[in-house]
Every structure is written in structure tokens, then in C-alpha cells.
Amino acid sequence: MPVSIFNLSSAVKLPGRIIAGLFLACLVALGLNALGILQVATISGLAFPLIGLGAVLFGALSLTALGGVFYDRWSQYQKMTLLAARREIRRNEEKRQRAEFEAKALARLDYLSALELRFVATCLRKNEQSFTASVYSPHINNLITRGLVMSPGGTHHQDHWPFMIEDFAWKHLLAHKVKFMARDYENRRREAADEKAQRERAR
């Protein structure tokens, strides 16, 4: 067997499965030679060292390829783990920001004007989360800016535009229904008293 046919550069370029097959073939040949079943020396004087060298070479390449597979799998797992961790961090950050936004919006409920509170109290009395009002109402726009009210959009009559109290705000309002309705009642009582006083002064 001429040494020239044993081209190392060509062997390195072989597919992994072929390299593994050649490694096993070399091991089988060496094993059969050791058992006396196959006399490798009768083929050629260089056959035995070449098969031994092939076993070492293809064994090393097979182990390298196997290590590469495990490394690729490990790298892929690390990437997936890192991506999952980043997504979790992003979700937690979004939850934190949302919680801060809702907390600030709910805190503004204690500082609503009398007319802003009237919309809220009316919804509580009717037990209806949605209502209609003029799209140009400054009080509704203030509630939207405060993050307490939203509009589903679409095409509607400008004087009967649909609005809805945000879910988190509505839940809070229902839990403190008596408090907000009492504030609205006090505002109405005070306004009625002021109007009565003005009428008496006008006489």
C-alpha cells in the first residue's frame, strides 16, 4: 500500500460519519489482527503501521468532531438561556414600569376636580365602566392624560363619544366606591349651596 494514497489533508476534509466509520474499520482490522483472524502483515509491510496510524488519526478526528457537536449544543443552550434571561428581565421591567404608571394614575384620583369626579361617580352609580361625552370635553381629556380613561376610537358622534375607565382604575374605584361617591355628593351639596347663596344675593 503506497504511502502516497494516505493523504492527511483529504482525511481531515472527510465528513464526520465517514471519519468515524474509518476509525471503527481501523479498530476492527487491528482487533482481527490481534486475534489472528486477519494477518495484516501479509497484505503489505506498511499495512499494520498505516492502519495503526489511521486508527490514531481518525480516532482523534472523531473525538474532535464529537467535542465540536457537544460544544455547539452547549453554545446553543447558553444562547437560549441568555435570551430567556433577557426576555425575563424585559418582562419584569415592563411590569415594573406598568405598576409605577398605574400607581401614579391611581394617586391622581385623590386630586380630581369636581367635574372630573362627577364622571367617575356617575359611572359608579350606574355600575357602568363606560360612558359617553363630548369628544372635546376638557375634563375627559384631563382624565385621559392622567391615564384613567381611554377611548376605543372609531367613528362616532362628537357629542356622544364613547369612553371607558381603565380596568385597573375601575377595579380601584369599585373597591373605594363609597369614598368617591361621598366626595361627589359633598361637591354637589356645596355647589347647590353656592348657587342658592348667589340667588339670594341677586334678589
Secondary structure by P-SEA (a helix, b strand, c coil): cccccccaaaaaaccaaaaaaaaaaaaaaaaaaaaccccccccccaaaaaaaaaaaaaaaaaaaaaaaaaaaaaaaaaaaaaaaaaaaaaaaaaaaaaaaaaaaaaaacccccaaaaaaaaaaaaacccccccccccaaaaaaaaacccccccccccccbbbbbccaaaaaaaaaaaaaaaaaaaaaaaaaaaaaaaaaaaac
